[in-house]
Amino acid sequence: MPHPHWSRLRLISPAVAAALLVTATALAANSTKPPSLADYISAICSTAFRSSSPEEAPFLSENASAMTKMLVGMEIKPSGDIDGDFAAMMIPHHQAAIDMAEAELRHGHNEQLRRIAQEIIVTQQQEIAAMRLALGQPLPPSVAAPDQPADLSASASQPITTP
């Protein structure tokens, strides 16, 4: 007996294949350079997301943007330095995880997933910092998490008063 989801997969596969074909054709026709993987992902996502609800569209758009930015960032020219090339590709990958987790915090409602998103932000930032330090690169400036006030130092320096 076939798996119960296979029939659904057979229905989805032609649609996905058609979307890929249309996307590839459109990208090839509208570009003087060969399309990158990021171009394909962006085009596929924009096609698939047209059927999303207005409430979900900003979240999906932010995620498509994060994935596209990641793929563009991961397109490196090999330098001959395996460690440097590894970090050059992994840092955009980790940044995309941060960007996607921030989108969850902005748009998501499930408290358990929101906590996981916060943990992703912290751990991925730590790993980016560790990779930069391992290569002797400067660390990026610190920024507040999306659910924190923009200027924590200003609020921390204000005395707490009670009425």
Backbone torsions as a table, in degrees:
resi	resn	phi	psi	omega
1	MET	NA	130.6	-179.2
2	PRO	-67.2	153.5	177.1
3	HIS	-60.6	140.7	-175.3
4	PRO	-62.5	-25.3	-178.6
5	HIS	-87.4	-10.8	-178.3
6	TRP	-63.4	-37.5	179.9
7	SER	-63.7	-38.2	177.6
8	ARG	-67.9	-38.1	178.5
9	LEU	-62.6	-40.5	178.5
10	ARG	-62.8	-32.3	178.7
11	LEU	-75.8	-35.6	-178.2
12	ILE	-75.8	-40.9	-174.4
13	SER	-54.9	-46.7	177.5
14	PRO	-62.1	-35.5	178.9
15	ALA	-67.1	-43.0	178.4
16	VAL	-65.6	-43.4	178.6
17	ALA	-60.9	-42.3	178.9
18	ALA	-64.3	-42.5	178.7
19	ALA	-62.5	-41.3	177.9
20	LEU	-63.3	-42.5	179.6
21	LEU	-64.0	-46.5	178.8
22	VAL	-62.5	-43.7	179.7
23	THR	-62.0	-47.7	-179.4
24	ALA	-61.8	-42.3	179.6
25	THR	-64.4	-45.2	-179.1
26	ALA	-64.6	-42.7	-179.9
27	LEU	-65.5	-41.4	-179.9
28	ALA	-66.2	-37.0	-177.1
29	ALA	-75.0	-27.4	-173.7
30	ASN	-103.9	15.8	-175.2
31	SER	-136.5	144.9	175.6
32	THR	-90.5	-15.6	176.6
33	LYS	-115.4	157.8	179.2
34	PRO	-63.3	141.1	-179.8
35	PRO	-67.9	145.6	177.4
36	SER	-88.8	170.7	175.8
37	LEU	-60.3	-37.1	178.3
38	ALA	-62.4	-38.5	177.3
39	ASP	-61.3	-44.0	179.0
40	TYR	-62.3	-47.9	-178.8
41	ILE	-60.3	-46.1	-179.7
42	SER	-60.3	-45.4	-179.6
43	ALA	-66.9	-41.2	179.7
44	ILE	-64.7	-45.0	-178.8
45	CYS	-64.6	-43.3	-179.4
46	SER	-63.3	-34.7	176.8
47	THR	-68.4	-48.2	-177.7
48	ALA	-67.6	-32.7	-175.1
49	PHE	-80.3	-8.0	179.3
50	ARG	-59.9	-27.4	-178.7
51	SER	-89.8	3.9	-178.9
52	SER	-75.8	159.0	178.2
53	SER	-72.4	156.0	177.9
54	PRO	-59.5	-29.7	179.4
55	GLU	-70.6	-33.6	-176.3
56	GLU	-89.5	-19.6	-174.4
57	ALA	-55.8	-44.8	179.6
58	PRO	-61.9	-39.9	178.2
59	PHE	-62.5	-48.3	-179.5
60	LEU	-63.3	-39.4	178.8
61	SER	-63.3	-43.0	179.1
62	GLU	-64.4	-38.4	178.8
63	ASN	-69.1	-41.5	176.7
64	ALA	-61.7	-39.8	178.0
65	SER	-64.2	-42.2	179.1
66	ALA	-63.1	-42.8	-179.5
67	MET	-67.4	-40.2	179.4
68	THR	-64.9	-46.1	178.6
69	LYS	-59.8	-40.2	178.8
70	MET	-61.6	-48.9	-176.7
71	LEU	-64.5	-38.7	176.5
72	VAL	-63.5	-43.7	-179.9
73	GLY	-66.0	-28.0	-178.3
74	MET	-84.4	-8.6	177.7
75	GLU	-80.1	85.7	-178.0
76	ILE	-104.5	158.3	169.9
77	LYS	-93.1	121.3	-179.0
78	PRO	-53.3	133.5	-175.6
79	SER	-100.6	-11.4	-173.3
80	GLY	92.1	-9.1	177.7
81	ASP	-105.2	99.1	-175.8
82	ILE	-57.2	-44.5	-178.5
83	ASP	-64.0	-44.4	178.7
84	GLY	-64.3	-41.2	178.3
85	ASP	-65.5	-40.2	177.5
86	PHE	-58.5	-50.7	-179.2
87	ALA	-65.0	-38.6	-179.9
88	ALA	-61.4	-31.0	178.1
89	MET	-88.7	-35.2	-176.7
90	MET	-75.4	-32.6	-179.1
91	ILE	-62.1	-46.9	175.7
92	PRO	-64.1	-32.6	177.7
93	HIS	-63.3	-46.3	178.6
94	HIS	-67.7	-37.8	178.7
95	GLN	-63.6	-36.2	177.2
96	ALA	-63.4	-39.0	176.7
97	ALA	-62.1	-39.7	177.4
98	ILE	-64.3	-46.7	-179.0
99	ASP	-61.5	-40.4	179.3
100	MET	-69.0	-37.9	177.9
101	ALA	-66.7	-37.4	176.6
102	GLU	-64.4	-36.8	176.2
103	ALA	-64.0	-39.0	176.1
104	GLU	-61.4	-43.1	179.6
105	LEU	-64.5	-36.2	179.7
106	ARG	-73.4	-35.5	-169.4
107	HIS	-117.3	-20.1	-174.6
108	GLY	-79.2	161.7	-177.5
109	HIS	-123.5	-18.5	-177.0
110	ASN	-77.7	115.3	-174.8
111	GLU	-62.7	-35.4	178.2
112	GLN	-64.9	-43.6	178.1
113	LEU	-68.7	-34.0	177.9
114	ARG	-65.2	-39.1	176.6
115	ARG	-65.0	-41.6	177.1
116	ILE	-61.5	-42.2	178.7
117	ALA	-60.2	-41.3	177.8
118	GLN	-62.8	-40.7	178.3
119	GLU	-65.4	-38.8	178.0
120	ILE	-60.2	-44.3	-179.2
121	ILE	-59.2	-48.8	-178.0
122	VAL	-63.9	-49.6	-175.6
123	THR	-67.9	-39.2	-179.5
124	GLN	-69.0	-37.0	175.8
125	GLN	-63.2	-40.6	178.8
126	GLN	-63.7	-40.9	-179.6
127	GLU	-69.5	-37.6	175.3
128	ILE	-61.5	-46.0	179.3
129	ALA	-60.9	-42.8	-180.0
130	ALA	-63.1	-40.8	178.8
131	MET	-65.4	-43.2	179.1
132	ARG	-63.1	-43.8	178.5
133	LEU	-62.6	-40.6	179.8
134	ALA	-61.1	-30.4	-179.8
135	LEU	-96.4	2.0	-179.8
136	GLY	74.4	23.1	179.5
137	GLN	-91.2	153.5	177.6
138	PRO	-69.8	151.4	177.6
139	LEU	-80.8	148.8	176.7
140	PRO	-70.5	158.3	178.6
141	PRO	-65.5	151.0	177.6
142	SER	-74.3	141.9	176.2
143	VAL	-133.9	155.3	178.6
144	ALA	-73.0	147.7	174.2
145	ALA	-67.0	157.0	-175.1
146	PRO	-60.7	-23.2	-179.3
147	ASP	-101.1	15.2	177.6
148	GLN	-111.9	157.4	174.6
149	PRO	-59.8	147.8	-177.1
150	ALA	-62.4	-35.2	-177.1
151	ASP	-121.2	86.3	-179.4
152	LEU	-68.8	-32.0	-178.3
153	SER	-65.7	-37.2	179.3
154	ALA	-67.6	-43.1	-179.1
155	SER	-71.1	-31.2	179.8
156	ALA	-71.5	-29.6	-177.8
157	SER	-83.4	-12.1	178.8
158	GLN	-79.4	133.3	177.9
159	PRO	-68.1	145.6	176.2
160	ILE	-84.4	123.5	179.9
161	THR	-118.8	147.8	175.8
162	THR	-116.3	143.9	-178.4
163	PRO	-69.6	NA	NA
